[in-house]
Amino acid sequence: MSEPDVGTAMTELKTRAEIKGERIVINGVKRWCSGAGHAQGYVLYCRLADKPGAAGVGAVYLEKGTPGLSFGKPEQFMGARGFHNAEIYLDEVEVPVENIVVPAGGVKDLMRSFNMERLGNSTCALGIAASALEVALAYTQERHQFGKPLVDFQAVQLRLAEMKIDVEAARLLIHRAAQGAEDGLPSLLDTSVAKCFANEAVRRVVTHGVQVMGAYGYSTAYPMEQKMRDAWLWGIGGGHIDLQKVNIAGELVGRRFSQRLGRHATACRRSNTGEDAEADARHRRHTRRRLIQNVVRICEHPPVTIHERPTVPSPSSRSLPHPRRPLVHPDAGGPGR
């Protein structure tokens, strides 16, 4: 799906698939492709029609070895180094029309399958968090300082407790989202809540894990530093954390929030015709009238100047001490400290 200039806004894809008779000719570049060069088949999201947004986006199936299909060098990531990830280059790649998996405009229905991907992403984050808790729990019981195990220190106990809370809360949210999929795909709200929480929780958990282990948590000789590097991936891949929060807000109010300022502005301009234009004009006149009234009211009743000190009634019957008068302790007989 992703391209050099297109990430979250996947409906703005630039890779094009032009239908010529019984063949499809594809040109473009894909980025952040898991398994690129390693997998034998690929589902490619591209622009299949000259229509704006999702109306022109579809999907085509490609096989490795197709002429014009090539791959970039493997990406080097901070963590998750087991992923084989690289760019895909498409230069006049031709495949049969039968290889269209999703026709132009059908990607809207396919987007619902991302709810299942969010569950998989959440589960990976949960696995890292749970394993980090296990490592930290074992280490803090074996490691001794000041003659006793680390786990005997209250500060360590609090961090372990917070790690456990995050792990179990993420687990329950994932289970709830999965259980809601008995009659089909899980819901957007449940999967977004689960993914958002699990992605943020795993970052908190591994941070506590590194902290309770001290220098050993930061050392590559111990597994905690790898878990910290791996934890950051899941809040980026499969849908950014902030995007999940936008999804959640949209589900709460029952509508989707467009992130495209240009299209929103165009829609507003198009709506300012006929009755909408008259309503907008009335609103401007009303706003102008209220502004004039406020200005007149201020001129007739000017605000208190800084030289005046209006009397403010005390909030209680007890008299408050003067702000510059030193407090006197009732038993000391002198200024309090």
Secondary structure by P-SEA (a helix, b strand, c coil): ccccccccccccccbbbbbcccbbbbbbcccccccccccccccccccccccccccccbbbbbcccccccccccccccccccccbbbbbbbccccccccccccccccccccccaaaaaaaaaaaaaaaaaaaaaaaaaaaaaacccccccccccaaaaaaaaaaaaaaaaaaaaaaaaaaacccccccaaaaaaaaaaaaaaaaaaaaaaaaaacccccccccaaaaaaaaaaaaacccccaaaaaaaaaaaaacbbbbccaaaaaaaaaaaccaaaaaaaaaaaaaaaaaaaaaaaaaaaccccccccccccccccccccccccbbbbccccccccc
